[in-house]
Every structure is written in structure tokens, then in C-alpha cells.
Amino acid sequence: MSPRFARLSFVALVVVAVSAIAVARRSSSEDIVEPPRVASAEALPIETESAPPLQPTGWLNTEPLTAADLEGNVVLYDFWTFGCSNCQHTLP
């Protein structure tokens, strides 16, 4: 290693070290900004309506049910048409 390269390396190392110390001294814990406080929220009341009664023409895998039979359960209605190719792929 040549003496000139060693001197330049040492100077570069000193510059980096001094810069790191300067940055560390400028940023203190007092500069940290606290996130804003969020106001507490109350839950909204749940308002539900009963589903309108349906008169299906056919049932699969069960006896015919009424809306009263399904009350209190989660019910998913799957409406489809033969004109929809994606609907045809979900046919039972």
C-alpha cells in the first residue's frame, strides 16, 4: 500500500467518522415527534332488517325451508342465470 493511498484512506475515514458524530449529536430524542392521539370511538348500533320472504321453486339437498326456519342463522343467497358463463361454472 502506497503512503499516499494510506493517507487518503485515513482522511476519508476521519471525515466519515466526524460526519457520523455530527449527525448523531443533531438528532436527539427531543426531536422525535409523538403520533397524534386518536379520539376514542363508540360502536355504532347495529340496525338490521329481515330478509324478504322468498318463494323458491326448488331445493337441493334439503326439505323446503321458510324464513322462520332460518332466523338467527347467516344465510347466503346465490342468484345466477344461464346467460352468465361464470354463473354456469358454479352450478351445483
C-alpha positions, 0 to 999 in steps of 0.5 A, a space after each residue: 500500500 502506497 503512503 499516499 493511498 494510506 493517507 487518503 484512506 485515513 482522511 476519508 475515514 476521519 471525515 466519515 467518522 466526524 460526519 457520523 458524530 455530527 449527525 448523531 449529536 443533531 438528532 436527539 430524542 427531543 426531536 422525535 415527534 409523538 403520533 397524534 392521539 386518536 379520539 376514542 370511538 363508540 360502536 355504532 348500533 347495529 340496525 338490521 332488517 329481515 330478509 324478504 320472504 322468498 318463494 323458491 321453486 326448488 331445493 337441493 339437498 334439503 326439505 323446503 325451508 321458510 324464513 322462520 326456519 332460518 332466523 338467527 342463522 347467516 344465510 347466503 343467497 346465490 342468484 345466477 342465470 344461464 346467460 352468465 358463463 361464470 354463473 354456469 361454472 358454479 352450478 351445483 
